[in-house]
């Protein structure tokens, strides 16, 4: 029986991980395999979703989460050979990936027969201005979507969700637009009721030349960080950042990792698990447009956060 694929796309910080996290946590008996395609040397996304640094993580509800290492088709083939085989596969793309290229890869005849692409979900940040859809990558993510989920509605100004809906409609995309409060989307929209039907290939437009637009700088330390100093450092870095995420231990709360997220100019902290042995106590991925942030500048600012 074929295993349908749900492809989750969306720009940096749109809320893709929150959606995937909710799908895994509320699987309702479905065996879901989630593939995290993180943009950066440190696979922080997998840690946020499954509480582990890498590899395949088995969850108590029968779901698994794994990091994408190397070729997507090879990773899919490995998942399809698992016993028991997953009933659904969720692929979370990088926020800077053109999903059309991923869809094109999933049209491989072997993969299409065993794991057909069922649904493409695009997560859109409702707090973003409608002008964000003038960005070519945003438009590409919308064009391939079957469903567009508006995230962060609780943070958006009144009427922002409606304005974003109108902007999406102006793009003349056939997708259904739904609200995703705290990453929650009705499973019936994402997973088919029957998976024994013949897969349907998708028409994808011509391949566009790849454009390197973002770069990733990963920073690690074996020492805990001073939280007030880190807050000052993020204040200095914020104008140059598109996204940042990480895990670190603080002097103020030893023995517990903090989960750090920065997107759309907002930084959040949440308590995490205990530090893992053999793993740096502080590790953060910074994503910026090319040329905006140098390694020397980042190291100088972040080293000032180290306690001591």
N, C-alpha and C positions, 0 to 999 in steps of 0.2 A: 504494500500500500504506500503511495507517495506521501512524503512529509512536506506539508506546505510551509513556505517561507514568508515571514513578515519582515520587510525591510524598513527600518526606522531611520529617517534622515532629518536634517535640520541644521541650522547654523550654530556656530559656537555659542554655548550657554543657553540654547533655546529650551532645554529641559528634557533632552532625549533620555538621559540616564534615569531621571525620575520616572519617566514612562516605562522603561524597561524594568526598573526596580519594582514598580507596582505590578507589572505583568507577572513577574516571578513570585512576588509575595502573595498574589491572589490568583494562583493558577487553577484553583477549583478542580483539582484532580488531573489536570492536563500535564503531560510530561513535556516541559518546554526546555529547549536548549538555547541559551543566549550566547551569541558571539559578539564580543566587544572589540571594536576596531578603533583603538585609542590613537590620538594624534600626539605622539610624544614618546620619549625613551622610557618613561616610568609609567607602567600600566595602572594608573590610579583609578580609572573607571572600574576595572574589575574588582578592586578593593572596596569601592563604594557599594557595588552591587552585591558582592558575595562574601566580603570580609576576609579575603585572601589576596595574596600578591600576584599570583600567576597560576597557570595550569588550569586543570579542570576541577571545578568545585561542585560537589554533590550537595544538593539542598535537601532538607528534611521532607519537603513536599514532593520529591521525585524529580524536580527540575535540576538542571545543571547550568553552570556558567563557565565559559572558557574564553581565553584571550586569543585573538587572531595573530598567529605567528607565521608570517610568510604568506603563502598562496591561499586565497579564499577558497578556491575549489578543493584544494587538498584538505583544508580544515573541515569543509562540509562532508567530504568523503569519509573522514575519520569519524565524524558524528554519526553518519548513517550506518556505520559498522558497529556502533555500540549496541550492547545487549543489556537491558531493553532499548530499542530504538526510540528516539524522541518522537512525540506526536506532532510537535510544531517546532520550528526553528526561527528565532528572532535574531536579526543581524542589526546591530547599532553601528551606523557609519560614523566616520570622523566628521566633525563639524565643518571641515574645509574640503570635504570630498564631493566631487560631482557625482551624484547618485546614478546618472545616466551610464557612467562607465561601469558601475557595479551591476546595474541591471543588464547591461550588455554581456558581462561575464556570466551572469546567471542564466542566460539564454543558451548556454552550452547544452547540446542535445542530451548528454548523459545526466547532467544535473537537472535539467528540465523534466526529464522522465521520472527521476527519483525524488527530487525536491523542487517542485514548481514554485515560482514566485507568485504568491497569492495576493498580497496586499503591500502597497508602498504607503507608509505613513510619514507625513512631513510635520514636524513639530515647529510651530511658529510662536515666538515670544510676543505676547499681546502688549507688552510694555514698549516694544520697538515702534518707532514712527513708521507710518505707511510708506514713507520715502525709502525705507530699507529695501522694499521690493524692486527698487531701481537697480539694485546690485545684481550682477549677472549670475552669481552663485545662488542667491536666493531664488531667482526666477527658475533656474535649472532644477532646484529642489522641488519647487512647486509643480513644474511641468510633468514630472514623472509620478506625482502623488495621486493615489486614489482617495486618500483621506487627509485632511489638514486639521491638526489639533492645535487649538489656541491655548497656550500655557501661560502661567503667571498672571491669571486674571485677577487674583487676589491682590497683586501688587500694582495693577494697572489703574490709571485714572478712569473716572467714570466716562463711559462712551468709547474708550480705547478699543475694546473688543469689537464693537460695531464698526469703527473706522477701519480696523484691520480686515474685517470681513469684506467690507466694500472694496478695499485695495486689492484683496485676493480675487474678488469677483471681476475687478477691472482687468486682471491678467488673463481672463477668459480660460481658466483651467477648469477641467471637468470634475475636480475633486469635491467631495462632500466636506464641509467645514463643521467641526464640532468643538465644544468647549472641553478642556481637559483640566478640571480642577485637581490640583495636587497630583497630576500625572495620571488620573483615572480616566480610562476610555472604555466604553462597553465592549466586552470581549466578543460579542456577536458581530461587531463591526470589523474586527481584526482577524478572527479565526473562522474558517468555513465550517458549516454544519456537516458537510460531506466532503471527504478527501479522496474518494475513489473515482472521480471523474478525470477525463483527459486534461492535461495541462494546456494552457493557452499561451503561445508565444506573444511577446509584446513587440510593438513597433518602436524602435528607438531611432532618434534622429542621427545625423552624421556626427562622427566624433570630432570634437573641437580640440585644438591644441591645448595642452596642459599649461596652466599658468601658475608658477610658483609665487604665491602671494603671502603666505605665512611661514614663520619659522618657530621652532620650539627650543627653548632653553630649559634644561633640567638642572635643578640645584638640590644638593644633598648635604647633610651634615650629620656627624656622629653625636652632636651635642643638642640638648634641648634649647628651645628658643624662649626669649623674653617676649611675652605677649604685647606689652606696651611698645617695645621696640619694633616688633613685627607690624603692628598697626601703623606706626610711623612710616615704615618701609613701604607698605602697600600704598599708603597715601602718596608717596613719591613716585611709585611705579605705575599707579592706576592710569594716568593719562596716556601711557604707552602700551597698555595691555589690551588684548582682545579677549583673553580668557586666562584663568589660572586655577589650578586645583592641586590639592596635596594633602599630606598627612604629616603631623609633627607632634612632638611632645613639648610641653611648656614647663618652664621653671615653676610657674604658679600651680600647676596640677601635675606633678610627677607621677609616672606610672600609668598614664592614660594618654592615648593619642587623640588629637583634635583633627577633625575633617574640615578642610578649608576649601571654599569655593569663591571664585570671583568671576562675575559676568555682568555685562551691561552696566558697569560702573558700581555694582553692588558687591560687597564682600559679606560672606556668612561663615560662621563657625558652628560646629556641632560636635558633641562628644563622640569619640570612636572607641575602639577596643584597646586592650592592653598592647604595649609594644611587642613586636615579634622578634625573637632572637635572630641575630645574624642579618638584620635589616636596618639600614640607617634610620636613626630616630627622627630625622627631619628630611622630607623629600617632597619637592614641589615642582610642578611643571608650569612654565610660563609660556603663553602663546602670544606673539605680537606680529604685526605686519613687518615684512622684510625691511631691515635697516632702522627700525624704530628703537631697538634695545640691543645694546652690545653686551657681550659676555663680561667684559671688564666692569661695566656699570652695574650689571646685575649682581656680580660677586661682591663688589664693594658695598652695595646697599644691603644685601642679605647677610654678609658676614657681620654687619653691625647688630644683627638680631641675636647672634649666638651669645648665650649667657656666659659670664666669666669675666 
